[in-house]
Amino acid sequence: MTHVLDRPAAVAAPAAPTRRTRLGLGRPIPYGRVLGPTLIIVVWSVASATGALDPRILSAPWTIVRTGIELTENGKLPESVLTSLQRAALGFFFGAATGTLLAIASGLSRVGEALIDGTVQVKRAIPSLGLIPLLILWLGIGEEFKIVVIAVTIATIMYLQTHAALTGIDSRYVELAEAVGLNRAQYVRKVVFPGALPGFFLGLRLAVTASWLSLVVLEQINATSGIGYLMFQAQNYGQTDVIVVGLVVYGLFGFVSDAVLRLVERRALAWRRTLSG
C-alpha cells in the first residue's frame, strides 16, 4: 500500500471569487455615481454653447450658476432651503418613527397584525397626495398640513418595508434558534432585528426619496416659502433659470441624503460582509 507521505501534496484551491466578480461586474468605478450627472452637464453645456439649446427652453449651466449665486447673496435661496429642509426633516422623522413602530407591533404579534396590517394596506391603495383636500379642511394650509402629508407618505413606506423584513426571516434561522434554546425575547433581539435591518434601511432610502417628492408638490400648494414656492413664483415670470436652480437643490437634497443613508447602512451591516467573506 502506498505510504501516505508518497501521495502528492494537496494543492490549495484558489479562493472562490466574489459574486460580483463571477458575474463579470468587475471592481467598482471610483466616483462612479457622479459620472452620469457629469455627462449630462457636459452635453447640456455643449448644446447651450453651440446654440442648439434655446435658452428660453432651458438656461445654460453657467446662467444657472450665476442665478444660484445671486439668489444666495440676496438671501432668498438660503431661507427657502432652510424652510424646505425643516419640513422634510420633521415629516421624515415622524413618519419613519410611526411606520417602524407600527411594523414592529404588527410583525411581532398576531393581534397587532390583525389590527394594523389591514388598515395600512387600505391606506397603501390611497395615494397620500389624494388626502390633500381632506387634510386641508382639517389642518388648514399651514406647516402642520405639509408635515403631516409627508409623514403619512413616509410611514406607509417604512411600515411596508420593515414589516416585510420582520416577517420574512428565513425559517432555517427559526429552527436554529429553537435548536440552541433561545427564548422569544432572545430570538427577536438576536435573529429577527438583525435580519430585518437590510429591509429597514431599504425602507429608509425609499422614504427619504419620497419625502423630497412630496415636498415638491406640497410647496407649490398655497405655500409662501420654500424651494417649491420659489419655483412657482419663477414659473409665473418665465424664469427657467430659477426653476432649474430649485430642481438642482431638490436633486442635491436627494443625492446627499441617500449617500448618507448608504454610508450608515454599510457601517451598520458591516457584520454581513464579515460573514460572507
N, C-alpha and C positions, 0 to 999 in steps of 0.2 A: 504494500500500500504506500502510495506516495506520501512522503512526510509533509506535514503542514508547512514547514519552512520552505519546501521546494515549490510551493504554489506561488504564482506571480502575485505581487502585492496589488491590492485593490486600488484602483485609481479613483481618487475623489471626484465625484460627479460635479460638474460645474453648477454654480448656483442658479436656481431657477430664475428666469427673467421675470421682471415685474409684469403686471398685466398690461400696462401702457406700452412697455417695450415689445411684448409679444404681439400686440395689435399693430405695431408699426407706427405708433404715435410719436415716438422719439422723446427727446428731452424738451421740457417747457422752454418756450422762447422768452428771453428776458424782456420784461415790459410789454409782453405780447398783447395785453388788454388795451393798450393805448395805440396800437398800430392802426386799428380800424378807424377810430376818430381822427388820427393824424392824417390818414389817407384822404378822408372826406374833406378835411380842411385844405389840404393841398389842391385837390380837384376844384374845390369851391374858389380858392384864391386864383387859380389859373383862369377859370371861367369868368371871374369878375374882372381880372386884369385885361383879358382879351376882348371884353365886351360881349362875350357870348351869353352872359347872365345879366339881364336887365336889373339895375339897382332898385327899380320900383317894385320888382317882384321879390328880390332878396338882396339886401345890402351886402357890400363886400366885407370880408373879415376885419380889415383894418378900420372900416367905419364902425363895425360892432364894438371893437376895442375902444375906439375913441368915444363912442357913446357911453360905454360902460364906465370909462374914466370920468366923464362929465357927470353922470348920474351919481357916482361915488363922491365926487367933490362937492356937489350941491346937497348931499345927504339923503337924496331920495332912495337910492339903492340900499345903503346900509339899514335905513329904517324899515324898508319893505322886507329885506332879508330877515331881520330880527323878528318882525311880526310873523312871517311865514314859518320860521324855524320854531317859534314858540307854539304856534297852532299845531304843527305836525308833531312836535315832541310830546305835547300833552295828550293829543289824540292817540299817538302810538303807545305811550306809557299805559294809559288807562285801558286801551283796547287789548294790548298784549297781556297785561296782568289779568284782566277779566277772562279773556279767551283761554289762557293757560289754566287758571283756577277751575273754570268750568270743565275743561278737558280732563283734568286730574280727578275731579269729582265724578265725572261720567265714565272715565276709562278704568277706574279702580273700584267701582261699585255698581252692581246691577241696579240698585234702586236709583242711584244718580243717573245712570244711563237711561233708565225708563223715564225719568223726569226731565232730563236736559236734552238728550240727543235729538228726539223728535222735534222739539221746539227749534233747535239750531238748524236742523235740516230744512224746516219750513222757511226760516229766515234766509237760508242759503239760496232758496229759489226766488227770493225777493231782492233785487239789486238795492244796495244801500242808498244809492243816489235816488232811487224811486221813493224813498222815505222823506225826501226833502220837503215836499209840500206839507206833510203832516207835522214834521219836526219844526217847520217854520211857525205853524199855528200854535204849537206847544211852547216853543222856546224863543220865538222871535227870530230876528236875523243877526243877533249879536254873536259874540265869541263862543258862547256855550253851544249854540247851534252847530257851528263849524267843527268844534272839538268832538261833539257827540257823533256826528256823521262819520268822522274819521275813526273814532273809537269803535263804533259798531262795525265798520268795514274790517278793521284790524282784528277785532275779537272773533269774528266769524272765521277768518283765515287761520288765526292761531288755534282756535278750537279744532278745526278740521284736521290740520296737520299734526297737532300734538295728540289728539285722540287716536288718530290712525297709528301713530308711532307707539303709543302706550298699549294699544290692543293688538298690535302686530308683532309682538315678541315671538321669536321662534319657539315652537313647542319643545324643541330639544333643550332649551335653557330651562324651561319649566321642569322637565324631567330631571335635569342635572340638579336643580335647586332642591327638588324632593329627595334626590339620592343622597345629597350631602346634609340633609336635615335642616334646611333653612326654614324659619317660620315666615309668616306672611310679611311682617314688617321688614325682616332682613331681605326677603325676596324682592320686595318693592324697592328698597334702598340700594341693593347691590346688583340687581339684574334689570328691573323694569326701568328705573330712571336713567341709568347709564345707556341702556339700549334704546331709549326713546330720544336721547339727545340729538342724533342726526336729524330726525324728523322735526324736532323742536327748532333747531337752527334753520332748517329749510323754511319753516313757517315764519321765522323772524325775517328772513331775507325777502320772502314774498310779501310779508306785511309791510315792511319799510318801503318797498316799491309802491304798494297800493296806497300808502299814506300820502306820497307825493302826487300820485294820480288823482286822488280825491281832492287834494288841496288845490290843484289846478282848476278844477271845476268850481269848488266852493268859493274861491277868492274872486270869482267873476260873477257871483250872485249877490247883488246888493252889498258888496264889500266897500269899505272906504280906505283900506290899507292892505299891504301885502304885495307880493310879486304879481299875482293874478290881477289885482286891481290896477297895477302899473301897466300891465299888458292890455287890459281892457281900455284904459284911457288912451293908450297909444293906437289902438285899433280905430278909435273914433277920429283920430287925426292922421291916420295913414302912416304912422311911424314904424316901418318894418324893422328898423334897427333896434328900437326899444323892445319890440316884441321878441326879437331874436335874443336880446340880452336876457330877457326873462326866461326864455326857453333854455338858454345856456346855464343860467343859475339853477333852474329845476334839474337839468341834467347832471350838473355837478353835485347837487344835493344827493341825487340817487346813486351816482357813481361812488361818492365818498362814503356814504352810509353803508352801501353794500360791501365796499372794500373793508371797512372797519368790522363788519359782522363776519366776513370771511376770515379776518385775522383772529378774532375772538374764537371762532369755530375751530380753526386749526390748533389753537392753544388748548382749548377745552377738550378736544378729541385727539390729543397727541397720543394717548394710550392706544388708539386704534392702529396708528402707524407702527407702534412698537409691537403689537400683537401680530400684525400682518407681515412685519419684517422678519 
